[in-house]
Amino acid sequence: MRLDQSVAQALDITRARAQGLIADGHVLVNGVPAKKSTVLGEADVLTWQLPEPVELAAQPEDIALDVRLEDDDLLVVNKPQGMVVHPAPGHSSGTLVNALLYHCSDKLSGINGVIRPGIVHRIDKDTSGLLIVAKTDFAHQHLAAQIAAHTFTREYRAVVCGRLKEHTGIINLPIGRHLKDRKCMAVVQNGKPAVTHYELLRELGDRFSELKLTLETGRTHQIRVHMAHMGRPVAGDPVYGTADRRLAGQCLHAQRIAFAHPRTGETVDITAELPDWFERFVKAVGGKVFDQA
């Protein structure tokens, strides 16, 4: 196997990131630097020393937020499709974190550092819907514990390609980095446990189905990976399925979250209506929009 492939697999990083470490001299083969294309043999000894990560503080930006609940401990935001959750290469501004820093001033949990303050869980850029944000470390720890214990409800609505043989089911398949494309996730033998519950709500014409999906775990791209593995990718998913000109990304909406309030213990249950773009797509493929009330 090539050196860059070996480093990517060993460190669970992208191949591009591995190549960068090799180029900067952080990876040695038998005690000396080597090229990324070096083919390793059984007797070769691979060592590395990772540089300390440098975090750059995100800047507050006056961006409107659709806040569905807010108190001294937390807030729940209805994120629009197309908004990145936290700064990353290529997305240094305009993110949810930039907006939260302006909205909350310095009142955000610091557990995830300066790049992801207050972020307890996240949803993809082109997935819309509800996201909970912790203002205090106390709230962050309690909410993270509920997610780990599977008592935090995360319910999604999606349109997927094709029809399902079984109208309800549980997908229990481990997820990890794709063995060849390290930027993507996949169902892999030694991945982390991942469980998704699904329920068919209605068939939309001959080519699509609308589902309710509930996460028991929260792996990266979990719903998208599980549905693609089942041969029913989320409509419009440009990574795990096929892009659709009628959609700006995957047709996936985080519609409902429910949890015990970390301070009071009372149940908080919030539902966000389907966004207009979701309803337009349902109409376009042969479904009727119905009153959710």
Beta strands, then each sheet from edge to edge (+ up, - down):
strand 1: 27-29
strand 2: 32-33
strand 3: 46-48
strand 4: 67-70
strand 5: 74-79
strand 6: 128-134
strand 7: 153-161
strand 8: 168-172
strand 9: 175-177
strand 10: 185-187
strand 11: 195-204
strand 12: 208-215
strand 13: 252-260
strand 14: 267-271
sheet 1: 2+ 1- 3+
sheet 2: 4+ 5- 6+ 13+ 7- 12+ 11- 8+
sheet 3: 4+ 5- 6+ 13+ 14-
sheet 4: 9+ 10-
end
